[in-house]
Amino acid sequence: MPTAVRLEGISERTGDIVLTCSGGQAGGQVSGNIVLSLNTSVANHILADGSTDVTLAVNYGSGTTTFSARPYSNNAVAFNGVLFTTPQGTAELRFANLRGNASQTAVSSITSAITASLSFTGAGLALPASTFIVAYPQRGLYATAGTRLVCDQYGSPLADPVTMQNLLTYSASATTRATEGFASAFAPLGDSASLRADSGTRIVLRYSGFVSGARLFAPDAVAGSNADVPTGTGDFGTPASGGQYTPGRKQLLLIRVLGADVYGAGGRLAMATPAATAQFNSASEVTLTNGAGSAVYEVVDADPNVQESAQFPAFLGLAANSGASSVETALRVNLGPISAVTTMSATAPVPRFIDIAPTSDCPLVGDCGASYFPRLQVATTSLTMTAPQGQSVTQYIPIQNGGAGALRWTASVTPVSAASWLTLSPPQGVNNSTLRVDAITKGLPVGDYSATVTIDAGASAGSKSIPVTLTVTAPIPPTPSIGAIVNAASADETRLTAGSLATIYGAHLIGKAAGVTFNGLDATMLYDSESQINLQVPIGLAGRATATAIVTVDGVSSLPFAVTLADSAPAIFSHGVLNQNYDPNGASAPAAAGTVVQVFATGLPATGVITAKIHDRAVPTPEYGGAAPGFPGLQQVNIRVPGDLPTMQTWVYVCGGLTAEQQSCSAPAMIWIAAK
C-alpha cells in the first residue's frame, strides 16, 4: 500500500506490505528467516534489546503472532526465527512501520519511488519474487516569508504585558507562512504516519542577524488556515489575530515546543491541546545567542484530507538608538527535527528531516500575484554594448519592488563562460537598487558576444532575463598628451631656442611611430618613452617668438601645446663641466688655474655672440663656443680659468645673444678651482 511521504524526511513511514498466502497444507508449519529491504536506507528506531520497531504480524485465522526485526544492513531488516502454524493452510502477513530515508531522492539520482523487496530462507512459505512500491516522496513543506524584521535606529516598542493582542498593536512584526506539500504532510503524534514516533511533525524557524539588545517573541500556539480564526499579523491578507481553534473539527493547530534544541528535537509543549474552543493570546520569548535563536512548533491537530497552511509571526522588541544603522534579519524554515542521521539509530529522533530550504508556497495557495507580496519590476528589456578591444563599458539596470514587503533578489550571468567578460555588481540585494553591468573586452578578439543577465526574486516575486549583446571593435590607440615642455638642461619650463635641446613630459608618448612638430616643422627625436621625449627643437624656428608643439603617435595627435621661443636661453647641464683632461669637475677633481674647462649647455644662439663668466671674471672671448661635435643640439663652451684665482668653490656662467648688447646668461653651475 504505497503512501505519500515527505521528500525532506529521513525516517518516513512507508506503506504496509500485506501478503495473503494460500495453498498450504492444513496444519502446515512455516519456519525460516525473512529479509525486508528498501532501495534507500532504513531509518527506524533501534530498541534497547537491539531489535527495531519494524513488525511482522502473521494472522493465520485462529490468532495473530507478531515478530520484531533486527538490523540486517543499512537498507534492510531481518525477521529471524519466524515460526507459525497454519491451521487452514492460509495466512496473512503484514509488514508494518518500515521507515525509509526519502530525502535520498532529493540529493541523489535514485528513482523517485521507494520500493521494498522480500526474501525468505526456510520451509513452508513461498514469497513472490518481486518489488513493491511502498512510498512516493513528495516535497512536504513550502514556505513564503512576508515582511522581514529590521533592526533600525527607531527600535520597536515592547508590549507590556507581553500578549498577542499587545504585540500585534505595538511591536514590529514579521510573518512566515508554511504550507504542507500534500494533505497529510503535517501529521500530529496520533496520526498513523507517526506510529511509534517521538513527536508529531515539527516546524523549526531559525532566526539570525539580530543586533545586541534585540528581543524576539513568538506565539505559544498557531491556529492554521482552516481554524475558526487563523493566527497571523495581516501580512498575507488575513486579519491580524492570535487565532481561535475548536477541537474535534480537524483544524490545523501547532503548539510551541519550549526547551527544544536549535534543530527542533526534545523539549515540551508550551500548553496542552485545548479541550474546548480557545482563543490564543499568549506569547513567549525566543532566546537569542549572538543574535540568533529558534522557535519550534509541533503539529497537534490537522485534517489529513485537506492541504493546510499556518502563519508564524515573530515580534521585535528593541530600544531606539539614533546612532544605529538598519540591519535586516534572516530566517530559515524547515520541517523538524533536523538531523544528519540517515540510518537506523537508537538515539536519533523520529521523525527527522534534512536541512533543506523550502520553495515558495504561493503557487499552492494561489496568491503569487497578491499585493501583499514583493514584486520584481525591471524596465530594461535588453542591453547593447560596444567597446574597443582592451577597454570596458558600463551600463545599469534599475531594479524596483512593485509590491510590499522585502524583495530579495539575486543576479547571475549565463552562460557561465560569459562571466569572464561580463560582471555584475552587486550580485544580490533587497528592494530598490541599481545593478551595474560591466563588459570587459581585455583578451577578447574583435567580434560580437552575447549573454543573458537574469534577476531572480523567487517564485512569488518573479524573475527577469535580459539579453546582452557586446560588440568588440578594433582597439583605439591611446591619445598622446603633453604635460610640459622644458629646457633639457635645466628642466625648467622656460623659453626654448631654435636648435636647442628640449624634453616633453606627458602620457602615451611611445608607439610604433612617434614624432613631434613645432609649427609643422619636424623636431629631431633623440629619445622617447611612455612619458618622456627628448628632442632637438627645429632650427627653422629661428626668429620666431612662439610656436605650437604637437606629438603624434601611430597617427593619433595630441592637443596643441604652446611654447615661447627666444634667440638665446642658455642652460648648463647638470654635471656638465669637464676639466681639460675630460674628468668631471668636482671637489675631488678641481680645475687648475690657467687650464681650460669645458662647459656643456644648450640654448645658446647658433650665430652671434657667446661669452662666459667664472667667479667675478668676465670671459668675453672663450677658447671655443659652438656646437658640441657629434651631439645635435648640445653646445660646448671652452673657458680658460684665470691663472691668478686661488683654490675655491665658485660659479661659472655661459651667456649668448645675437649681439653683445642682447645677451642672456644661464643659471650658474658650481665649479671647483685649484690655485697654481
Residue, then its C-alpha position, 0 to 999 in steps of 0.5 A: m500500500p504505497t503512501a505519500v511521504r515527505l521528500e525532506g524526511i529521513s525516517e518516513r513511514t512507508g506503506d504496509i506490505v500485506l501478503t495473503c498466502s494460500g495453498g498450504q497444507a492444513g496444519g502446515q508449519v512455516s519456519g525460516n528467516i525473512v529479509l525486508s529491504l528498501n532501495t534507500s536506507v532504513a531509518n527506524h528506531i533501534l530498541a534497547d534489546g537491539s531489535t527495531d520497531v519494524t513488525l511482522a504480524v502473521n494472522y493465520g485465522s485462529g490468532t495473530t503472532t507478531f515478530s520484531a526485526r533486527p538490523y540486517s544492513n543499512n537498507a534492510v531488516a531481518f525477521n529471524g526465527v519466524l515460526f507459525t502454524t497454519p491451521q487452514g493452510t492460509a495466512e496473512l502477513r503484514f509488514a508494518n512501520l518500515r521507515g525509509n530515508a526519502s530525502q535520498t531522492a532529493v540529493s541523489s539520482i535514485t528513482s523517485a519511488i521507494t520500493a521494498s523487496l522480500s526474501f525468505t530462507g526456510a520451509g513452508l512459505a513461498l514469497p513472490a519474487s518481486t518489488f513493491i512500491v511502498a512510498y512516493p516522496q513528495r516535497g512536504l513543506y513550502a514556505t513564503a516569508g512576508t515582511r522581514l524584521v529590521c533592526d533600525q535606529y527607531g527600535s520597536p516598542l515592547a508590549d507590556p504585558v507581553t500578549m498577542q493582542n499587545l504585540l500585534t498593536y505595538s511591536a514590529s512584526a514579521t510573518t512566515r507562512a508554511t504550507e504542507g506539500f500534500a494533505s497529510a504532510f503535517a501529521p500530529l503524534g496520533d496520526s498513523a504516519s507517526l506510529r511509534a514516533d517521538s513527536g508529531t511533525r515539527i516546524v523549526l524557524r531559525y532566526s539570525g542577524f539580530v543586533s545586541g539588545a534585540r528581543l524576539f517573541a513568538p506565539d505559544a500556539v498557531a491556529g492554521s488556515n482552516a481554524d475558526v480564526p487563523t493566527g497571523t499579523g495581516d501580512f498575507g491578507t488575513p486579519a491580524s489575530g492570535g487565532q481561535y481553534t475548536p477541537g474535534r473539527k480537524q483544524l490545523l493547530l501547532i503548539r510551541v515546543l519550549g526547551a527544544d534544541v536549535y534543530g527542533a528535537g526534545g523539549r515540551l509543549a508550551m500548553a496542552t491541546p485545548a479541550a474546548t474552543a480557545q482563543f490564543n493570546s499568549a506569547s513567549e520569548v525566543t532566546l537569542t545567542n549572538g543574535a540568533g535563536s529558534a522557535v519550534y512548533e509541533v503539529v497537534d491537530a490537522d485534517p489529513n484530507v485537506q492541504e493546510s497552511a499556518q502563519f508564524p509571526a515573530f515580534l521585535g522588541l528593541a530600544a531606539n538608538s539614533g546612532a544605529s544603522s538598519v540591519e535586516t534579519a534572516l530566517r530559515v524554515n524547515l520541517g523538524p527535527i533536523s538531523a544528519v542521521t540517515t540510518m537506523s539509530a537508537t538515539a536519533p529522533v523520529p521523525r527527522f528531516i534534512d536541512i533543506a530550504p523550502t520553495s515558495d508556497c504561493p503557487l499552492v495557495g494561489d496568491c503569487g500575484a497578491s499585493y501583499f507580496p514583493r514584486l520584481q519590476v525591471a524596465t530594461t528589456s535588453l542591453t547593447m554594448t560596444a567597446p574597443q578591444g582592451q577597454s570596458v563599458t558600463q551600463y545599469i539596470p534599475i531594479q524596483n519592488g512593485g509590491a510590499g514587503a522585502l524583495r530579495w533578489t539575486a543576479s547571475v550571468t549565463p552562460v557561465s563562460a560569459a562571466s569572464w567578460l561580463t560582471l555584475s555588481p552587486p550580485q544580490g540585494v533587497n528592494n530598490s537598487t541599481l545593478r551595474v553591468d560591466a563588459i570587459t573586452k581585455g583578451l577578447p578578439v574583435g567580434d560580437y558576444s552575447a549573454t543573458v543577465t537574469i534577476d531572480a526574486g523567487a517564485s512569488a516575486g518573479s524573475k527577469s532575463i535580459p539579453v546582452t549583446l557586446t560588440v568588440t571593435a578594433p582597439i583605439p590607440p591611446t591619445p598622446s598628451i603633453g604635460a610640459i615642455v622644458n629646457a633639457a638642461s635645466a628642466d625648467e619650463t622656460r623659453l626654448t631656442a631654435g636648435s636647442l635641446a628640449t624634453i616633453y613630459g606627458a602620457h602615451l608618448i611611445g608607439k610604433a611611430a612617434g614624432v613631434t612638430f613645432n609649427g609643422l616643422d619636424a623636431t629631431m627625436l633623440y629619445d622617447s618613452e611612455s612619458q618622456i621625449n627628448l628632442q632637438v627643437p627645429i632650427g627653422l624656428a629661428g626668429r620666431a617668438t612662439a610656436t605650437a608643439i604637437v606629438t603624434v603617435d601611430g597617427v593619433s595627435s595630441l592637443p596643441f601645446a604652446v611654447t615661447l621661443a627666444d634667440s638665446a636661453p642658455a642652460i648648463f647641464s647638470h654635471g656638465v663641466l669637464n676639466q681639460n683632461y675630460d674628468p668631471n669637475g668636482a671637489s675631488a677633481p678641481a680645475a687648475a688655474g690657467t687650464v681650460v674647462q669645458v662647459f656643456a649647455t644648450g640654448l645658446p644662439a647658433t650665430g652671434v655672440i657667446t661669452a662666459k663668466i667664472h667667479d667675478r671674471a668676465v670671459p668675453t672671448p672663450e677658447y671655443g663656443g659652438a656646437a658640441p661635435g657629434f651631439p645635435g643640439l648640445q653646445q660646448v663652451n671652452i673657458r680658460v680659468p684665470g691663472d691668478l684665482p686661488t683654490m675655491q668653490t665658485w660659479v661659472y656662467v655661459c651667456g649668448g645673444l645675437t649681439a653683445e648688447q642682447q645677451s642672456c646668461s644661464a643659471p650658474a653651475m658650481i665649479w671647483i678651482a685649484a690655485k697654481 
